[in-house]
Amino acid sequence: MDEAFPYRPGAFGLRAARRAVVVAMLLAPIVLLVRPASARLVGQRVVGGVQQAVAFTFSDSGRIWVAEKSRGNIQVFDIAAGTHHRFFHVPDVVGEDEQGLVGIALSPGFPKVPWVYAFATRSIGGTLLDQIVRIRSVNGRARGMHVLFSARASSLHEHSGGRILFGPDGMLYAFMGDATSPENSQSLGSPRGKVLRMTPSGGIPPGNPFPHSRIFARGFRNSFGMGFDPRTRRLWETENGPQCNDELNRVRRGGNFGWGPSASCAGGSPRNTNRDGPNPVLPARWYTPTIAPTGLAFCEGCRLGPRSEGALFFGAYNTGELRRVRLSADRKRAVDVDVFGRPTGSMLSLEVGPNGRLYYSTYTGVFRLGLKR
Protein backbone atom coordinates (compact mmCIF):
# COMPACT_ATOMS: atom_id res chain seq x y z
CA MET A 1 0.00 0.00 0.00
CA ASP A 2 1.17 3.56 -0.67
CA GLU A 3 1.44 6.20 2.01
CA ALA A 4 -0.38 8.66 -0.26
CA PHE A 5 -1.30 8.07 -3.85
CA PRO A 6 -2.78 10.41 -6.43
CA TYR A 7 -6.09 8.66 -7.20
CA ARG A 8 -6.86 7.26 -3.74
CA PRO A 9 -9.98 8.81 -2.16
CA GLY A 10 -8.45 9.03 1.29
CA ALA A 11 -5.44 10.90 -0.06
CA PHE A 12 -7.30 13.88 -1.39
CA GLY A 13 -11.01 13.60 -0.78
CA LEU A 14 -12.35 12.20 -4.04
CA ARG A 15 -15.48 11.06 -2.24
CA ALA A 16 -16.16 14.65 -1.32
CA ALA A 17 -15.45 15.66 -4.90
CA ARG A 18 -18.07 13.20 -6.12
CA ARG A 19 -20.64 14.92 -3.91
CA ALA A 20 -19.67 18.41 -5.02
CA VAL A 21 -21.74 20.37 -7.49
CA VAL A 22 -19.28 21.77 -10.04
CA VAL A 23 -20.38 24.89 -11.90
CA ALA A 24 -19.13 25.13 -15.51
CA MET A 25 -16.49 27.79 -15.93
CA LEU A 26 -14.60 28.68 -19.10
CA LEU A 27 -11.73 31.14 -18.93
CA ALA A 28 -12.78 32.09 -15.43
CA PRO A 29 -10.91 35.10 -14.05
CA ILE A 30 -9.24 33.05 -11.34
CA VAL A 31 -5.49 33.30 -10.77
CA LEU A 32 -3.76 30.76 -8.57
CA LEU A 33 -0.67 32.11 -6.86
CA VAL A 34 2.36 29.84 -6.82
CA ARG A 35 5.41 30.03 -4.58
CA PRO A 36 8.38 29.13 -6.82
CA ALA A 37 12.02 28.98 -5.81
CA SER A 38 13.25 31.77 -8.10
CA ALA A 39 10.23 33.44 -9.76
CA ARG A 40 6.60 34.15 -9.17
CA LEU A 41 4.30 31.94 -11.19
CA VAL A 42 0.60 32.13 -11.84
CA GLY A 43 -1.75 29.35 -12.86
CA GLN A 44 -4.68 30.66 -14.89
CA ARG A 45 -7.76 28.49 -15.11
CA VAL A 46 -8.72 27.80 -18.73
CA VAL A 47 -11.17 24.93 -18.18
CA GLY A 48 -13.63 24.42 -15.33
CA GLY A 49 -16.80 22.50 -14.73
CA VAL A 50 -15.22 19.05 -14.95
CA GLN A 51 -14.94 16.30 -12.37
CA GLN A 52 -11.76 14.33 -11.66
CA ALA A 53 -9.83 15.65 -14.65
CA VAL A 54 -6.98 13.16 -14.27
CA ALA A 55 -6.00 13.25 -17.96
CA PHE A 56 -6.23 15.74 -20.82
CA THR A 57 -4.64 16.47 -24.18
CA PHE A 58 -4.70 19.06 -26.97
CA SER A 59 -5.66 18.95 -30.61
CA ASP A 60 -3.62 21.06 -33.03
CA SER A 61 -6.53 23.50 -33.19
CA GLY A 62 -6.04 24.24 -29.48
CA ARG A 63 -9.13 22.42 -28.24
CA ILE A 64 -8.65 20.69 -24.91
CA TRP A 65 -9.86 17.09 -24.55
CA VAL A 66 -10.51 16.15 -20.92
CA ALA A 67 -11.10 12.67 -19.46
CA GLU A 68 -13.40 12.58 -16.43
CA LYS A 69 -12.20 9.66 -14.36
CA SER A 70 -15.32 8.26 -12.70
CA ARG A 71 -17.97 9.64 -15.02
CA GLY A 72 -16.32 8.05 -18.07
CA ASN A 73 -16.92 11.19 -20.13
CA ILE A 74 -14.60 12.73 -22.71
CA GLN A 75 -15.28 16.47 -22.80
CA VAL A 76 -14.00 18.88 -25.47
CA PHE A 77 -13.40 22.56 -24.70
CA ASP A 78 -12.98 25.19 -27.40
CA ILE A 79 -11.35 27.98 -25.42
CA ALA A 80 -11.39 30.54 -28.25
CA ALA A 81 -15.11 30.10 -28.82
CA GLY A 82 -15.97 29.66 -25.15
CA THR A 83 -17.90 26.44 -25.82
CA HIS A 84 -17.68 22.81 -24.85
CA HIS A 85 -19.48 19.55 -25.51
CA ARG A 86 -19.37 15.92 -24.46
CA PHE A 87 -17.63 13.99 -27.19
CA PHE A 88 -18.19 10.46 -25.85
CA HIS A 89 -19.20 8.45 -22.81
CA VAL A 90 -17.08 5.34 -22.30
CA PRO A 91 -19.55 2.75 -20.99
CA ASP A 92 -19.11 0.44 -17.99
CA VAL A 93 -16.30 2.48 -16.42
CA VAL A 94 -15.30 1.53 -12.87
CA GLY A 95 -13.88 4.67 -11.26
CA GLU A 96 -12.85 3.46 -7.80
CA ASP A 97 -9.54 4.60 -6.27
CA GLU A 98 -6.85 4.61 -9.00
CA GLN A 99 -9.06 3.21 -11.75
CA GLY A 100 -11.46 4.75 -14.22
CA LEU A 101 -11.06 6.77 -17.42
CA VAL A 102 -7.44 7.76 -16.75
CA GLY A 103 -5.79 8.21 -20.16
CA ILE A 104 -6.51 10.03 -23.42
CA ALA A 105 -4.60 10.63 -26.68
CA LEU A 106 -5.33 11.83 -30.21
CA SER A 107 -3.87 10.21 -33.30
CA PRO A 108 -1.06 12.09 -35.05
CA GLY A 109 -2.65 14.12 -37.82
CA PHE A 110 -5.97 14.43 -36.00
CA PRO A 111 -8.67 15.20 -37.16
CA LYS A 112 -7.67 14.11 -40.67
CA VAL A 113 -6.65 10.85 -39.03
CA PRO A 114 -9.88 10.62 -37.05
CA TRP A 115 -9.06 8.54 -33.97
CA VAL A 116 -9.41 9.33 -30.27
CA TYR A 117 -7.79 6.87 -27.82
CA ALA A 118 -8.70 6.30 -24.19
CA PHE A 119 -7.45 4.09 -21.35
CA ALA A 120 -10.23 2.98 -19.02
CA THR A 121 -10.96 0.38 -16.37
CA ARG A 122 -14.26 -1.29 -17.25
CA SER A 123 -16.45 -4.07 -15.88
CA ILE A 124 -17.18 -6.43 -18.76
CA GLY A 125 -19.34 -9.45 -17.98
CA GLY A 126 -18.40 -9.16 -14.32
CA THR A 127 -14.65 -9.06 -15.08
CA LEU A 128 -12.59 -5.98 -14.26
CA LEU A 129 -10.41 -5.03 -17.25
CA ASP A 130 -7.99 -2.25 -18.11
CA GLN A 131 -8.58 -1.45 -21.75
CA ILE A 132 -7.31 0.82 -24.49
CA VAL A 133 -10.18 1.81 -26.75
CA ARG A 134 -10.32 3.76 -30.02
CA ILE A 135 -13.21 6.05 -30.94
CA ARG A 136 -13.79 7.44 -34.42
CA SER A 137 -14.42 11.16 -34.74
CA VAL A 138 -16.60 12.41 -37.61
CA ASN A 139 -17.00 16.18 -37.75
CA GLY A 140 -16.18 16.35 -34.06
CA ARG A 141 -18.73 13.73 -33.02
CA ALA A 142 -18.06 10.18 -31.87
CA ARG A 143 -18.98 7.30 -34.17
CA GLY A 144 -18.45 4.01 -32.35
CA MET A 145 -15.82 2.52 -30.04
CA HIS A 146 -13.45 -0.41 -30.61
CA VAL A 147 -11.31 -2.19 -27.98
CA LEU A 148 -7.66 -2.38 -29.09
CA PHE A 149 -6.12 -3.91 -25.98
CA SER A 150 -7.37 -5.52 -22.77
CA ALA A 151 -5.76 -6.87 -19.59
CA ARG A 152 -7.12 -8.11 -16.28
CA ALA A 153 -7.23 -5.26 -13.74
CA SER A 154 -6.62 -5.33 -10.00
CA SER A 155 -9.61 -6.21 -7.82
CA LEU A 156 -8.06 -3.85 -5.26
CA HIS A 157 -8.65 -0.98 -7.73
CA GLU A 158 -4.99 0.04 -7.71
CA HIS A 159 -1.97 0.19 -10.03
CA SER A 160 -3.74 0.36 -13.37
CA GLY A 161 -1.37 2.97 -14.80
CA GLY A 162 -3.15 4.47 -17.77
CA ARG A 163 -0.88 7.09 -19.33
CA ILE A 164 -1.08 6.82 -23.14
CA LEU A 165 0.62 8.94 -25.79
CA PHE A 166 1.98 8.75 -29.30
CA GLY A 167 5.71 8.71 -29.80
CA PRO A 168 7.77 10.49 -32.46
CA ASP A 169 7.74 7.18 -34.35
CA GLY A 170 3.96 7.30 -34.70
CA MET A 171 3.46 4.34 -32.36
CA LEU A 172 1.14 4.32 -29.34
CA TYR A 173 2.88 3.98 -25.97
CA ALA A 174 0.95 2.94 -22.86
CA PHE A 175 1.90 2.50 -19.22
CA MET A 176 0.44 -0.56 -17.51
CA GLY A 177 0.73 -0.72 -13.72
CA ASP A 178 1.56 -4.01 -12.00
CA ALA A 179 -2.09 -4.49 -10.85
CA THR A 180 -0.78 -4.84 -7.25
CA SER A 181 1.17 -8.02 -8.14
CA PRO A 182 4.91 -7.22 -8.33
CA GLU A 183 5.72 -10.54 -10.00
CA ASN A 184 3.82 -9.30 -13.07
CA SER A 185 6.44 -6.64 -13.64
CA GLN A 186 9.18 -9.15 -14.47
CA SER A 187 7.09 -11.64 -16.45
CA LEU A 188 7.32 -11.28 -20.23
CA GLY A 189 4.06 -13.23 -20.36
CA SER A 190 2.16 -10.38 -18.68
CA PRO A 191 1.60 -6.83 -19.94
CA ARG A 192 1.43 -5.56 -16.35
CA GLY A 193 4.26 -3.48 -14.92
CA LYS A 194 5.35 -2.51 -18.43
CA VAL A 195 5.63 0.26 -20.95
CA LEU A 196 3.88 -1.07 -24.06
CA ARG A 197 4.47 0.01 -27.66
CA MET A 198 1.85 -0.79 -30.28
CA THR A 199 0.63 0.31 -33.69
CA PRO A 200 -2.25 2.81 -33.90
CA SER A 201 -4.58 -0.16 -34.47
CA GLY A 202 -3.24 -2.03 -31.42
CA GLY A 203 -0.94 -4.47 -33.24
CA ILE A 204 2.69 -5.41 -32.56
CA PRO A 205 5.00 -3.06 -34.48
CA PRO A 206 8.44 -3.82 -35.88
CA GLY A 207 11.33 -2.82 -33.66
CA ASN A 208 9.99 -4.01 -30.32
CA PRO A 209 12.69 -5.66 -28.20
CA PHE A 210 10.84 -8.90 -27.43
CA PRO A 211 9.53 -11.22 -30.17
CA HIS A 212 5.78 -11.16 -30.81
CA SER A 213 5.21 -8.77 -27.92
CA ARG A 214 4.00 -5.21 -27.33
CA ILE A 215 6.43 -4.90 -24.39
CA PHE A 216 8.90 -2.03 -24.80
CA ALA A 217 10.33 -2.01 -21.24
CA ARG A 218 9.55 -3.81 -17.97
CA GLY A 219 10.11 -3.80 -14.22
CA PHE A 220 7.76 -0.95 -13.28
CA ARG A 221 5.29 -0.52 -10.44
CA ASN A 222 2.90 2.32 -11.31
CA SER A 223 3.11 5.64 -13.10
CA PHE A 224 1.04 8.76 -13.81
CA GLY A 225 3.57 10.63 -15.95
CA MET A 226 5.33 9.83 -19.21
CA GLY A 227 6.70 12.04 -21.98
CA PHE A 228 9.17 12.19 -24.86
CA ASP A 229 12.13 14.57 -24.87
CA PRO A 230 11.51 16.63 -28.05
CA ARG A 231 15.26 17.11 -28.56
CA THR A 232 16.32 13.46 -28.40
CA ARG A 233 13.04 11.49 -28.80
CA ARG A 234 13.90 9.59 -25.59
CA LEU A 235 11.10 8.55 -23.25
CA TRP A 236 10.99 9.54 -19.55
CA GLU A 237 8.52 8.52 -16.85
CA THR A 238 7.69 9.17 -13.21
CA GLU A 239 7.27 6.15 -10.95
CA ASN A 240 5.33 5.77 -7.71
CA GLY A 241 7.12 3.56 -5.20
CA PRO A 242 5.74 1.84 -2.09
CA GLN A 243 6.60 3.54 1.24
CA CYS A 244 9.94 4.55 -0.29
CA ASN A 245 11.72 5.30 -3.54
CA ASP A 246 9.52 7.19 -5.92
CA GLU A 247 11.48 7.51 -9.14
CA LEU A 248 12.27 9.49 -12.25
CA ASN A 249 13.34 7.16 -15.09
CA ARG A 250 14.69 7.45 -18.60
CA VAL A 251 12.94 4.52 -20.27
CA ARG A 252 15.20 2.41 -22.46
CA ARG A 253 14.12 -0.02 -25.16
CA GLY A 254 14.21 -3.53 -23.66
CA GLY A 255 15.26 -2.18 -20.27
CA ASN A 256 14.38 -3.81 -16.97
CA PHE A 257 13.77 -1.26 -14.21
CA GLY A 258 13.97 -3.76 -11.39
CA TRP A 259 10.59 -3.72 -9.65
CA GLY A 260 9.49 -7.20 -8.65
CA PRO A 261 8.54 -9.58 -5.83
CA SER A 262 11.75 -9.10 -3.84
CA ALA A 263 11.41 -5.31 -3.68
CA SER A 264 11.63 -3.94 -0.15
CA CYS A 265 11.96 -0.66 1.70
CA ALA A 266 13.92 -2.38 4.46
CA GLY A 267 17.59 -1.59 4.90
CA GLY A 268 17.48 1.93 3.56
CA SER A 269 19.06 1.08 0.20
CA PRO A 270 17.40 2.63 -2.87
CA ARG A 271 18.44 -0.46 -4.81
CA ASN A 272 16.09 -2.59 -2.73
CA THR A 273 13.22 -1.56 -4.99
CA ASN A 274 15.24 -2.06 -8.19
CA ARG A 275 16.85 -5.47 -7.81
CA ASP A 276 14.63 -8.01 -9.59
CA GLY A 277 15.22 -9.61 -12.96
CA PRO A 278 18.19 -9.31 -15.31
CA ASN A 279 20.46 -6.24 -15.29
CA PRO A 280 18.19 -3.77 -13.47
CA VAL A 281 18.40 -0.17 -14.67
CA LEU A 282 18.66 2.31 -11.82
CA PRO A 283 16.54 5.48 -11.85
CA ALA A 284 17.75 8.96 -12.71
CA ARG A 285 16.42 10.02 -9.28
CA TRP A 286 14.96 8.37 -6.16
CA TYR A 287 12.67 10.11 -3.67
CA THR A 288 12.33 9.03 -0.05
CA PRO A 289 10.14 10.16 1.68
CA THR A 290 7.75 9.57 -1.17
CA ILE A 291 6.45 12.55 -3.16
CA ALA A 292 3.91 10.73 -5.42
CA PRO A 293 5.13 12.10 -8.79
CA THR A 294 2.41 12.69 -11.36
CA GLY A 295 2.43 14.33 -14.82
CA LEU A 296 5.62 14.99 -16.80
CA ALA A 297 6.36 17.40 -19.66
CA PHE A 298 9.27 19.18 -21.36
CA CYS A 299 9.74 22.92 -21.78
CA GLU A 300 10.39 24.24 -25.28
CA GLY A 301 9.21 27.82 -25.42
CA CYS A 302 7.11 27.39 -22.27
CA ARG A 303 7.84 30.97 -21.09
CA LEU A 304 9.01 29.92 -17.63
CA GLY A 305 12.36 31.68 -17.88
CA PRO A 306 15.61 30.95 -19.76
CA ARG A 307 16.83 28.39 -17.24
CA SER A 308 13.70 26.36 -17.90
CA GLU A 309 14.28 25.94 -21.64
CA GLY A 310 14.88 22.26 -22.39
CA ALA A 311 14.09 21.25 -18.81
CA LEU A 312 11.84 18.42 -17.74
CA PHE A 313 9.02 19.32 -15.33
CA PHE A 314 6.92 16.99 -13.22
CA GLY A 315 4.32 17.30 -10.48
CA ALA A 316 4.68 15.91 -6.95
CA TYR A 317 1.30 15.22 -5.38
CA ASN A 318 2.38 14.61 -1.78
CA THR A 319 4.29 17.90 -1.52
CA GLY A 320 2.17 20.01 -3.90
CA GLU A 321 5.28 20.90 -5.88
CA LEU A 322 6.19 21.45 -9.50
CA ARG A 323 9.76 20.19 -9.90
CA ARG A 324 12.20 21.23 -12.61
CA VAL A 325 14.90 18.85 -13.87
CA ARG A 326 17.79 20.09 -15.97
CA LEU A 327 19.51 17.39 -17.98
CA SER A 328 23.13 16.68 -18.87
CA ALA A 329 24.58 17.83 -22.21
CA ASP A 330 23.79 14.44 -23.76
CA ARG A 331 20.33 14.60 -22.09
CA LYS A 332 20.70 11.14 -20.60
CA ARG A 333 21.06 12.15 -16.95
CA ALA A 334 19.33 14.44 -14.46
CA VAL A 335 22.02 16.82 -13.20
CA ASP A 336 20.01 19.46 -11.36
CA VAL A 337 16.57 19.26 -9.75
CA ASP A 338 14.81 22.09 -7.97
CA VAL A 339 11.38 22.95 -6.64
CA PHE A 340 10.06 25.45 -9.16
CA GLY A 341 6.76 26.19 -7.44
CA ARG A 342 3.82 24.92 -5.43
CA PRO A 343 0.64 25.42 -7.47
CA THR A 344 -2.64 25.61 -5.64
CA GLY A 345 -4.64 22.45 -6.32
CA SER A 346 -3.62 18.85 -6.75
CA MET A 347 -1.49 18.60 -9.89
CA LEU A 348 -2.47 15.46 -11.80
CA SER A 349 -1.60 15.62 -15.49
CA LEU A 350 0.99 17.95 -17.03
CA GLU A 351 0.88 18.65 -20.78
CA VAL A 352 2.34 20.90 -23.47
CA GLY A 353 -0.13 23.01 -25.42
CA PRO A 354 0.13 23.84 -29.13
CA ASN A 355 1.73 27.17 -28.15
CA GLY A 356 4.50 25.47 -26.14
CA ARG A 357 3.02 26.59 -22.82
CA LEU A 358 2.70 24.11 -19.93
CA TYR A 359 -0.74 23.21 -18.62
CA TYR A 360 -1.78 21.10 -15.65
CA SER A 361 -5.02 19.57 -14.45
CA THR A 362 -6.59 19.29 -11.02
CA TYR A 363 -9.78 17.53 -9.97
CA THR A 364 -11.95 20.33 -11.30
CA GLY A 365 -10.07 22.09 -14.09
CA VAL A 366 -7.14 22.74 -16.39
CA PHE A 367 -4.69 25.60 -15.75
CA ARG A 368 -1.98 27.34 -17.77
CA LEU A 369 1.34 28.09 -16.06
CA GLY A 370 3.17 31.36 -16.63
CA LEU A 371 5.44 33.90 -15.01
CA LYS A 372 4.02 37.03 -13.42
CA ARG A 373 5.78 40.05 -14.97
Helices and strands as residue ranges (DSSP letters): H 9-12, H 14-19, E 31-34, E 41-47, E 53-58, E 64-68, E 73-78, E 83-89, E 101-106, E 115-124, E 127-138, E 141-152, E 161-166, E 172-176, G 182-185, E 194-198, E 215-218, E 225-228, E 235-239, E 246-251, G 266-268, G 270-273, E 285-287, E 293-298, G 306-308, E 312-316, E 321-327, E 334-341, E 350-352, E 358-361, E 366-371
